Amino acid sequence: MALNGTWKIDRNENYEKFMEAMGINLMKRKLGAHDNLKITIQQDGNKVTVTESSNFRNIAVDFILGVSFEYSLADGTELTGCWNMDGNKFVGTFTRKDNGKVLNACREIIGDELVQTYVYEGVEAKRIFKR
């Protein structure tokens, strides 16, 4: 799988506006925009492990494609949803537990970069990673 490997954050596009739409306070938005996030993706069939390492937390998330699971964002926002494959990309739909609003996400390789796209309440942001 092309997504497999270790990826380090390179840059963000509209990420602070996205975090603001999500209701994250100013201080956490400033910290989140500079979190030095590194993710490792390992896919074996439908089983996926994503390890996230940042200035604020280190976690490993195991999930099965197409199967709903629970996940907490770094700010504590709790979500439930699932990732699916759409061609060569992961496409996720998650619902916030606190307000029922939907967060859409996509992870795909564009050129030699991993691009994570998030859409919440009409606000789109991208986080771009390099190997």
PyMOL commands that set and color helices and strands:
alter all, ss='L'
color gray80, all
select helices_A, chain A and resi 15-21+26-32
alter helices_A, ss='H'
color red, helices_A
select strands_A, chain A and resi 5-13+38-44+47-53+58-64+69-72+78-86+89-96+102-110+113-120+123-130
alter strands_A, ss='S'
color yellow, strands_A
deselect
rebuild
show_as cartoon
